[in-house]
Amino acid sequence: MFERLPTPYGLVRYGLAPDHPETEAILHSLHAMLVAGNTRLFCNVEIATGLSVDDQRSSYAAVIIATGALRDAPLDIPGVDLSGSLGAADSVGWYDDHPDAPQHWLLHTESVAVIGGGNVALDVTRMPLSEAQSLQATDVSDEVQAGIVVSLVREVHIFVRRGPADARFSPKELRALGELPGVDVVVDAADVAPDRHIARMTKQLVHTQLAVETLRTFADAISAERTAQRRVYLHLCRQPAEILGDGKVEALRVDRTDPDGYGHLTASGVCTDYTVQAVYRVIGYVCTPLAGLPFDHGRGTVPHRSAAVVERERSTDRGPVRDRMDEERRLPQPGSDQR
Ligand SMILES: Cc1cc2nc3c(=O)[nH]c(=O)nc-3n(C[C@H](O)[C@H](O)[C@H](O)COP(=O)(O)OP(=O)(O)OC[C@H]3O[C@@H](n4cnc5c(N)ncnc54)[C@H](O)[C@@H]3O)c2cc1C
């Protein structure tokens, strides 16, 4: 195994939220595999710069490329490059001490927007609102703990493009958000109002049913009982339209998306501006090309067929790669059922 970082375990080490140490149990299994005696691990070796893919090929019978997804998926809206607009890779990298991440996070801001509807968006929301003592039992570094102690963040607005039945939050992570000490979670009842699509999805999938129930519990809370100093506003059916500001983030403009009751959404053009000083974009990671290997920019993958790299697909141009691969998929495969 060759690893570019000084330590192994990839995003299990540098991606999982440190306040949920139980999810890191997988580290023990990975460690057991590494010390079993039939693996050699070389850290601080970057394939493509330190050692080429061709070097590897000439030394081994097979080379498996498992370099993960290192970069944030792009969000193509005006203002995305303003100071204070950060991708998840930087935010998560900071609290997980990734060697490539910035040394500071934007914790001197009071209002933050998080764009994204998955569990990582919830991680990135929880961390600046965590109480330092709750992090003491975890493996976060002293620097990160010290940063969180002085966090000024008082409100986080999470914006999810889709509705409650299609958000990617797991019920467990949603409940954990509601249990964060000193934090109230606010959901607008209109965002979780019943419709045909929600009814269908909650009947089909237990985890969707549990997630929708949890979101409705947040929406049902009596506002007089919301007394915490800090708040998370979870907005569903809202997509980011523009990050506003003069040199730095001052607000996020979001467009309401209208569900049609069948699981489809259309942008309504009804926009609202939220005053925030930082925007965290948490919309997924993408793979990056590796020198010496073809790359399909359209799919964000190394072109492959039956798990083997498609050698002649050297083109980095999206169209022909996609066309050729689609064509290959249409060809009958040996032994396949051709009816
Ligand atoms: C922020 C975040 C939170 C997550 N939380 C959870 C969770 O709670 N539960 C869960 O089940 N999953 C979670 N996931 C998903 C999980 O981390 C990934 O599915 C898993 O780590 C993917 O494993 P991998 O080996 O494919 O890639 P990675 O874990 O990314 O490992 C790839 C490794 O390759 C190395 N590498 C890259 N390029 C090179 C190169 N050129 N030369 C040598 N080495 C290289 C990288 O440094 C890295 O160590 C999370 C993901 C993210 C991003």
The ligand as an SDF file (V2000), in Angstrom:
LIG
                    3D

 53 58  0  0  0  0  0  0  0  0999 V2000
  -16.3650   14.5560    5.4630 C   0  0  0  0  0  0  0  0  0  0  0  0
  -16.7180   13.1040    5.3050 C   0  0  0  0  0  0  0  0  0  0  0  0
  -17.3410   12.4350    6.3550 C   0  0  0  0  0  0  0  0  0  0  0  0
  -17.6930   11.0930    6.2140 C   0  0  0  0  0  0  0  0  0  0  0  0
  -18.3030   10.4570    7.2490 N   0  0  0  0  0  0  0  0  0  0  0  0
  -18.6350    9.1440    7.1170 C   0  0  0  0  0  0  0  0  0  0  0  0
  -19.2710    8.4300    8.1830 C   0  0  0  0  0  0  0  0  0  0  0  0
  -19.5570    9.0000    9.2360 O   0  0  0  0  0  0  0  0  0  0  0  0
  -19.5310    7.1140    7.9930 N   0  0  0  0  0  0  0  0  0  0  0  0
  -19.2110    6.4530    6.8340 C   0  0  0  0  0  0  0  0  0  0  0  0
  -19.4400    5.2510    6.7020 O   0  0  0  0  0  0  0  0  0  0  0  0
  -18.6060    7.1070    5.8190 N   0  0  0  0  0  0  0  0  0  0  0  0
  -18.3190    8.4210    5.9270 C   0  0  0  0  0  0  0  0  0  0  0  0
  -17.7210    9.0860    4.8840 N   0  0  0  0  0  0  0  0  0  0  0  0
  -17.3920    8.3250    3.6630 C   0  0  0  0  0  0  0  0  0  0  0  0
  -16.0750    7.5360    3.8460 C   0  0  0  0  0  0  0  0  0  0  0  0
  -15.1030    8.3420    4.4770 O   0  0  0  0  0  0  0  0  0  0  0  0
  -15.5800    7.1260    2.4600 C   0  0  0  0  0  0  0  0  0  0  0  0
  -16.6040    6.3950    1.8260 O   0  0  0  0  0  0  0  0  0  0  0  0
  -14.3330    6.2440    2.5310 C   0  0  0  0  0  0  0  0  0  0  0  0
  -13.3240    6.8660    3.2890 O   0  0  0  0  0  0  0  0  0  0  0  0
  -13.8400    5.9870    1.1020 C   0  0  0  0  0  0  0  0  0  0  0  0
  -12.6980    5.1790    1.1920 O   0  0  0  0  0  0  0  0  0  0  0  0
  -11.5990    5.1640    0.0440 P   0  0  0  0  0  0  0  0  0  0  0  0
  -10.5320    4.2360    0.4870 O   0  0  0  0  0  0  0  0  0  0  0  0
  -12.2510    4.9290   -1.2760 O   0  0  0  0  0  0  0  0  0  0  0  0
  -11.0400    6.6680   -0.0720 O   0  0  0  0  0  0  0  0  0  0  0  0
  -10.2550    7.5500    1.0220 P   0  0  0  0  0  0  0  0  0  0  0  0
  -10.7280    7.2520    2.4190 O   0  0  0  0  0  0  0  0  0  0  0  0
  -10.3630    8.9610    0.5560 O   0  0  0  0  0  0  0  0  0  0  0  0
   -8.7580    7.0580    0.8850 O   0  0  0  0  0  0  0  0  0  0  0  0
   -7.9530    7.3810   -0.2500 C   0  0  0  0  0  0  0  0  0  0  0  0
   -6.5110    7.4830    0.2110 C   0  0  0  0  0  0  0  0  0  0  0  0
   -5.6770    7.6260   -0.9390 O   0  0  0  0  0  0  0  0  0  0  0  0
   -4.6810    8.5920   -0.6560 C   0  0  0  0  0  0  0  0  0  0  0  0
   -4.1950    9.1530   -1.9120 N   0  0  0  0  0  0  0  0  0  0  0  0
   -4.8400   10.0110   -2.7450 C   0  0  0  0  0  0  0  0  0  0  0  0
   -4.0950   10.3140   -3.8200 N   0  0  0  0  0  0  0  0  0  0  0  0
   -2.9470    9.5940   -3.6860 C   0  0  0  0  0  0  0  0  0  0  0  0
   -1.7740    9.4590   -4.4810 C   0  0  0  0  0  0  0  0  0  0  0  0
   -1.6300   10.0920   -5.6600 N   0  0  0  0  0  0  0  0  0  0  0  0
   -0.7730    8.6590   -4.0280 N   0  0  0  0  0  0  0  0  0  0  0  0
   -0.9000    7.9790   -2.8460 C   0  0  0  0  0  0  0  0  0  0  0  0
   -1.9760    8.0710   -2.0650 N   0  0  0  0  0  0  0  0  0  0  0  0
   -3.0150    8.8590   -2.4740 C   0  0  0  0  0  0  0  0  0  0  0  0
   -5.3910    9.6230    0.2110 C   0  0  0  0  0  0  0  0  0  0  0  0
   -4.4690   10.4060    0.9590 O   0  0  0  0  0  0  0  0  0  0  0  0
   -6.2480    8.7110    1.0870 C   0  0  0  0  0  0  0  0  0  0  0  0
   -5.5550    8.3090    2.2540 O   0  0  0  0  0  0  0  0  0  0  0  0
  -17.3900   10.4180    5.0050 C   0  0  0  0  0  0  0  0  0  0  0  0
  -16.7630   11.0930    3.9560 C   0  0  0  0  0  0  0  0  0  0  0  0
  -16.4440   12.4230    4.0980 C   0  0  0  0  0  0  0  0  0  0  0  0
  -15.7980   13.1560    2.9470 C   0  0  0  0  0  0  0  0  0  0  0  0
  1  2  1  0
  2  3  1  0
  2 52  2  0
  3  4  2  0
  4  5  1  0
  4 50  1  0
  5  6  2  0
  6  7  1  0
  6 13  1  0
  7  8  2  0
  7  9  1  0
  9 10  1  0
 10 11  2  0
 10 12  1  0
 12 13  2  0
 13 14  1  0
 14 15  1  0
 14 50  1  0
 15 16  1  0
 16 17  1  0
 16 18  1  0
 18 19  1  0
 18 20  1  0
 20 21  1  0
 20 22  1  0
 22 23  1  0
 23 24  1  0
 24 25  2  0
 24 26  1  0
 24 27  1  0
 27 28  1  0
 28 29  2  0
 28 30  1  0
 28 31  1  0
 31 32  1  0
 32 33  1  0
 33 34  1  0
 33 48  1  0
 34 35  1  0
 35 36  1  0
 35 46  1  0
 36 37  1  0
 36 45  1  0
 37 38  2  0
 38 39  1  0
 39 40  1  0
 39 45  2  0
 40 41  1  0
 40 42  2  0
 42 43  1  0
 43 44  2  0
 44 45  1  0
 46 47  1  0
 46 48  1  0
 48 49  1  0
 50 51  2  0
 51 52  1  0
 52 53  1  0
M  END
$$$$
